[in-house]
Amino acid sequence: MSSLSQMHRQNNALQQYFLLFNLSSQMIALGFKDYKSNRPQIQKTEKF
């Protein structure tokens, strides 16, 4: 029974890490979008 609760705790931590990773990747994507829209001259020279 104790191993089950330990597994549940590990799963909970994994979910939190995943949420954090998801959030940070969204923030990076948003920042990149802002960076490209704020500097149109970079958009012209570099094609992604």
C-alpha positions as a printed Julia matrix, in Angstrom:
48×3 Matrix{Float64}:
  0.0    0.0     0.0
  2.85   2.35    0.78
  4.4    1.75   -2.65
  1.11   2.76   -4.29
  1.01   6.1    -2.47
  4.66   6.66   -3.36
  3.88   6.01   -7.02
  0.98   8.45   -6.83
  3.27  11.09   -5.34
  5.8   10.53   -8.14
  3.04  10.84  -10.73
  1.9   14.09   -9.13
  5.42  15.5    -9.33
  5.66  14.43  -12.97
  2.42  16.23  -13.77
  3.72  19.38  -12.1
  6.98  19.2   -14.06
  5.04  18.69  -17.28
  2.81  21.68  -16.54
  5.86  23.81  -15.8
  7.57  22.69  -19.01
  4.42  23.36  -21.03
  4.09  26.83  -19.53
  7.74  27.73  -20.14
  7.63  26.53  -23.76
  4.49  28.63  -24.32
  6.25  31.66  -22.84
  9.27  31.08  -25.11
  7.01  30.79  -28.16
  5.19  33.99  -27.19
  8.47  35.81  -26.64
  9.77  34.63  -30.0
  6.59  35.82  -31.72
  6.95  39.23  -30.05
 10.62  39.35  -31.04
  9.79  38.69  -34.7
  6.86  41.13  -34.83
  8.85  43.88  -33.09
 11.76  43.59  -35.53
 10.44  43.33  -39.11
 13.91  43.83  -40.6
 15.01  40.54  -39.0
 11.94  38.85  -40.43
 13.0   39.9   -43.93
 16.61  38.74  -43.66
 16.02  35.48  -41.76
 13.44  33.02  -43.04
 12.34  30.35  -40.56
